[in-house]
Amino acid sequence: DGYMYIVDYNNARIQRWYPGASYGTTVASGALNLPIGLAFDRLANLVVADTSYHRIVSYGLVCPASTTTTTAPPIPTTTPLCSTSIWNQTILIIAGSTSNAGSTSTSLYNPYDIDFDGYNNLYVVDYTNHRIQRFDTGSLTGSTVAGVTGSAGSSRSQLYYPTSISVTKNETMFIMDTSNYRVLRWQMGDALGYVVAGGNGNGGAFTQIGASYELFIDTQYNVYVSENSNHRVTKWLSTNPSIGI
């Protein structure tokens, strides 16, 4: 319906905001501690990376009857959100454990970002553990699908403080490997990833990226990098990952 959903980090809440509106509506709050990441699962539940509580929480979708006579915009068929969507404020922990940082298969350490594949499996950027954890639907036990737990490094089998992820429906991961100044494309089941942006150290040349914390992948698998320290956004073509625009 055209709404933005915003992680309001210091206020520990999620806001829904329509472009041009003078105020937003809080749709999740009260149980979060400095959250960073946000995604919707395939059932339109609101899922949040509750970073400082070292957990992932899910707010269940509720669709009350509409009280407005205004005709809502068409709902995209790929997203089962009703125009009156609200989310149950009783959270469900779907990964990690409240205030319990760790490196086991059931724990997380400062999770930064999340995404889902086409089968509704959850992928978590486990920042301080230098890994990506995958949680099958309904399971609290994760498996490491990229990186090596607790082992930062610059080889193609390692990550170094990753911060962001985008997962395709067919389980291909695009990972912002922040302290290695690169983006890796990593197919589920592979032992290593392939550099699709950066990978030539920290810098401002168009063969490099600076300190970056977020990415976006379009339908052609081109990579867009939000380069925080370089004050720019660069696009890396899937047909030519050696230089950005």
N, C-alpha and C positions, 0 to 999 in steps of 0.2 A: 504493500500500500504506500510505499515511498517514505516510510519512517526511517530515521537513523537511530541506532542503538549505541549508546556511548558508555564506556567504562570510565566512571568518575572516580579516579584512583584515591585521592585524598579524602573524598566524602564517603568512600566505601559503599558505592551504590551504582546501579545501572539506570540510566535515564533513556527514555524514549522521546525523541524530538522530531517534530515535522519541520522540514526546511522552511525558514521564514517566520516560524512561530517565535513569540517573545519569551516563552518558557517551556520547559520540558516536564515530563511526568516520570516519577520514580517507579520503576517496575520491579526492582529487586534491591533490598537493603537489609540492614540489621544483623546479618550473620557473616559479613565479609570483612576481610582485613587486608587493605591495600591490594585490591584485585588489579590484574593487568590484562588478561586475555578474555575473549568472549566469542562464542559461536552458538549456532542453533544446530541441534541434532536433526535427524531425518524426520522426527516426530514433532518438531518445532518446540521442544523443551529448550529453555534458556540455560546454557551451560557456561560456567564462569571459572577461569583460573584464579583461585583464591590464593594469591601468591604467598603472602606472609603467614597464612595458615597451612601451607604446604599440602593443599588438597584441591580437588576439582569438585564443584558442586553443581547440581542440576535443580532448576526450578520448573516444576511441572506445568504444562500448558492448561489453561482453563478458558473456555469460550462462553461467557455469559451472553444473554440476549442483548441485542443492540437497543440503546435507548434514544438513538438519534434518527431523525427522518431524512438526514442527508444521505444521498446515494454514495456508497463507498466506491473507490476505484476498484477495477477488476483485480482479483487475487491471483497472483501467478500460480499456474498449475503445479510448478515444481516445489512450491513452498506452502505446506498446509497450515497457514496462519489465518485465523478468522479476523475480521476487521475489529472485533471487540476484545482481542487477546489480552489476557492478564496472566500472571504466573503465580502459582501457589508459593507463599512465602515460607512454608515449611520445607527446608532444603533436604535434598537427598545427596549424600556424599557418594560420588561414583568413582573416585580415585583418590588415593592418599588418605591421610589421617590428620585431624585437627591438631595444629601446633606440634606435630611430630615429624620433624625433618629426618630423612634417612635415605639410604641407597639400596634398600631391599626391593623385591618385586612388588611389594604392597605399599611402598612409601615413595614420597617425592621430596625434593629439596628446592624450594623456590620455583614452582612451575610458572612459566611465563606466557605460554600461548597454547591453543588447542585447535584441533580441526577434526572432521569426520570424513571417512571414506564412504563409498556408495553402499556399504553394508552396515553403516552406523557404528563401526568400530571407532573408538576414541584414540586420538594421537595427542600426546602431551609433550611439550618442550620442557624437559626437566633441567633447568638452567645450571644449577650448581653441580649437578651430577654429570654434566656434559653428555647428555644422551636424549634420545627420543623414546618414550614409552608408549606402547600400544596396549589398550585395554579392550578386549572383546566385549561386545554388548552384554551387560549384566554381570561382568566379572570385575572384582576388585584387585585381581592379580595381573600385573602388567608384564610385558616382555619387551626387552630392549631391541628395537628394530633399526636403530642407527646410533653410532657412537659406542663408546666403551665406558661403562659405569665408573665414575670417579677418576677417569684418566683423560685429561685434556691433552690434545695434540693436534698436529697439522697434517698428518697423513690422511689419505682419503677414507680411511676406516674410523677416523676420530673426529670429534667435534671439540670446540673450545668456546664455552659459554654461548650456546645457541639461544636465540631469543624469539624466533618466529617460524611458523610452518604453514604451508598450504598443501593439502592432500587432494589428489584427483579421485574421481569415483573408482578408478581401477587401481588404487593403492600406490600411486607414485607420489613420493614426498619431495617437496621443495623446501629446503631448510636454510634459514639465515644463520650462518656459522659466524657469529659476530666478531669474535676475537681473532678469527682467521681471515677476516675481511673477504668473505666469499659466500656464494650461494651454491649449495649442492643439490643436484637432482639424484634421488635415491629410490630405487625400485624396491618395493617390499620383498624381502627374502635375499637381497643382495648383501654382500659383506662390505661393500664400499660404495661411495657416491661419486658422481661426476660433476666437475666444476662447470656451472652454467652462467656465472657472473663473478667478476673479480678473480681472486686467487693469486694476485700479484702484490700482496702486501697493502699496507695502509697508504693511501695517496689520492691525489686529485686528477691523475691522468685518466683518460677514458678506457684504459685497460685495468683500472683499479677502482675499488670502492673504499670509502672511508668508514668510520664507525656507523653502523647501520642496524636498525632494530625492527624493521618491518618490511614485508614484501607483498607483492600481489602477482598472480599468474593469470593471464588472459586465456581465451579459448584456443589460441594458437600456441600455447605454452611459452610465450614470451614472458620474460621476468622483469618486473618493475621493482626497483630498489629505492627505498626512502633513505637517502644518505644524510644522516643527521649532521655529521661533522663537516661535510662538504656543502651543506645547504642546497641540495639539489635532489631531483629524482632522475634516475637513469633507467633506460629501457635496454634490455639485453635480448636480442633476437634469438629464437630457438635455432635458426639457421646459421647464426654466427655468434657464438657465445664468447668470443675472444675480445670483443670491444663493445662498450656501451654507447648509448646515444643520450 
